[in-house]
Amino acid sequence: MVSMDVKRELFKKILENIPRIREVISYGIPHLIGEITEDDVCLDVLTYEGREVEIVIKESSRTCFIIPIRGEEDLKAYRLFARIISHIQEDKRKLNPGMKIKGDILGTLKKFGHEILWMSDWQGSVELITICKGKRYRLLLRRDNIDEYTLTSILEL
């Protein structure tokens, strides 16, 4: 668990870096690169031309990350803070069979950390192959209505 002092320091550093992110946004896709330990936060801005990279490495005493800033919405400090904290803290959100997905499947799965490799729509169901935290998964979704699905199974490959 991250202490409140570290969270405060992280938010301050994000606020300090927002002007720098705005400066470099015309050169490519800005990314926050950082390291968070039990008592310290290091944060900087990095720009990749034409690609997004998202990496989170958790070790026993620290977490290192590269997180892309995906647009104007991500230039709000509280949004960046929430994204970083959600990566650092233990995952409380998991995909479970029986879960309902409404609207955009791809966007919803991305929120849960899944990157879609393959997707097939066949006879009222959707099959997906995804990667999440270095592991591959096969997901089966049943179409209930237009833009409404139920996750029927999730298997690690």
C-alpha positions in Angstrom: 0.0 0.0 0.0 1.2 3.5 -0.9 1.4 5.9 2.0 -0.5 9.2 2.0 2.7 11.2 2.0 3.9 9.4 -1.2 0.5 10.0 -2.8 0.7 13.7 -2.0 4.2 13.9 -3.4 3.1 12.0 -6.6 0.2 14.5 -7.1 2.6 17.5 -6.6 5.1 16.1 -9.1 2.3 15.5 -11.7 1.1 19.1 -11.3 4.7 20.3 -11.8 5.0 18.3 -15.0 1.7 19.3 -16.7 3.3 22.5 -18.3 6.2 20.4 -19.6 3.8 17.8 -21.1 2.0 20.6 -22.9 5.3 21.8 -24.3 6.4 18.4 -25.7 3.0 17.3 -27.0 3.7 18.7 -30.5 6.8 16.5 -30.8 5.1 13.2 -30.3 3.2 11.2 -27.7 4.2 12.3 -24.2 4.7 9.7 -21.5 5.2 10.0 -17.8 8.1 7.9 -16.6 8.6 7.4 -12.9 9.7 5.4 -10.0 7.8 5.2 -6.7 9.4 3.8 -3.6 8.1 3.6 0.0 9.2 7.1 0.7 10.1 8.9 -2.5 8.7 9.7 -6.0 10.7 10.4 -9.1 8.8 11.6 -12.2 9.8 12.9 -15.6 8.4 13.4 -19.1 9.5 11.4 -22.1 8.2 11.7 -25.7 7.9 8.8 -28.3 7.2 9.7 -31.9 4.2 7.9 -33.2 3.7 5.2 -30.6 2.4 4.5 -27.1 4.3 2.5 -24.6 2.8 1.4 -21.3 5.0 -0.5 -18.9 4.7 -1.1 -15.2 7.3 -3.0 -13.2 6.6 -3.9 -9.6 9.3 -5.0 -7.3 9.2 -5.5 -3.6 10.2 -2.0 -2.6 9.5 0.1 -5.7 7.3 0.4 -8.8 8.7 1.8 -12.0 6.4 2.8 -14.9 6.0 4.5 -18.3 2.4 5.7 -18.9 1.3 7.4 -22.1 -0.7 10.7 -22.0 -3.5 9.9 -24.5 -5.0 13.3 -25.1 -6.4 16.5 -23.5 -8.4 14.5 -20.9 -5.1 13.0 -19.6 -3.6 16.4 -19.1 -5.8 16.7 -15.9 -3.6 16.0 -12.9 -6.2 14.0 -11.1 -6.7 11.6 -14.1 -3.0 10.9 -14.4 -2.8 10.4 -10.6 -5.7 7.9 -10.7 -4.2 6.0 -13.6 -0.8 5.7 -11.8 -2.3 4.8 -8.4 -4.5 2.1 -10.0 -1.3 0.5 -11.5 0.6 0.7 -8.2 -2.1 -0.6 -5.8 -3.1 -4.2 -5.9 -5.6 -5.0 -8.7 -9.1 -5.0 -7.1 -10.8 -5.0 -10.5 -10.7 -8.3 -12.3 -12.8 -9.8 -15.1 -15.1 -12.5 -13.8 -17.5 -14.8 -15.7 -21.0 -13.5 -15.5 -19.8 -9.9 -15.7 -21.8 -7.5 -18.0 -20.0 -5.4 -20.5 -22.1 -2.5 -22.0 -20.9 -0.4 -25.0 -17.4 -0.6 -26.3 -15.8 -4.0 -25.6 -12.3 -2.9 -26.6 -12.4 0.2 -24.3 -13.8 -1.8 -21.4 -11.2 -4.5 -21.7 -8.4 -1.9 -21.9 -9.6 -0.4 -18.6 -9.1 -3.9 -17.0 -5.6 -4.0 -18.5 -6.2 -6.3 -21.4 -4.7 -5.7 -24.8 -6.7 -7.3 -27.6 -4.7 -9.5 -30.0 -7.5 -11.1 -31.9 -11.3 -10.8 -32.0 -14.0 -12.8 -33.8 -17.8 -12.3 -33.8 -19.7 -15.5 -34.5 -23.3 -16.5 -34.1 -24.2 -14.2 -31.2 -20.9 -14.5 -29.4 -17.5 -12.8 -29.4 -14.2 -14.6 -28.9 -11.1 -12.7 -28.0 -7.5 -13.4 -27.4 -5.9 -10.8 -25.0 -2.7 -10.1 -23.1 -2.8 -8.8 -19.6 0.3 -8.5 -17.4 2.3 -10.7 -19.8 -0.2 -13.6 -19.8 -2.5 -14.6 -22.7 -6.2 -15.1 -22.2 -9.1 -16.4 -24.2 -12.4 -14.6 -23.5 -15.8 -15.6 -24.6 -18.6 -13.1 -24.5 -22.3 -13.8 -25.2 -24.2 -11.0 -27.0 -27.3 -10.2 -25.0 -28.5 -7.1 -26.9 -26.9 -4.5 -29.2 -23.8 -3.3 -27.4 -24.5 -5.5 -24.3 -22.4 -8.6 -23.6 -21.9 -11.1 -20.8 -18.5 -12.6 -20.1 -19.1 -16.4 -20.2 -15.6 -17.6 -19.7 -12.0 -16.5 -19.3 -9.2 -19.0 -19.8 -5.4 -18.5 -19.4 -3.6 -19.8 -22.4 
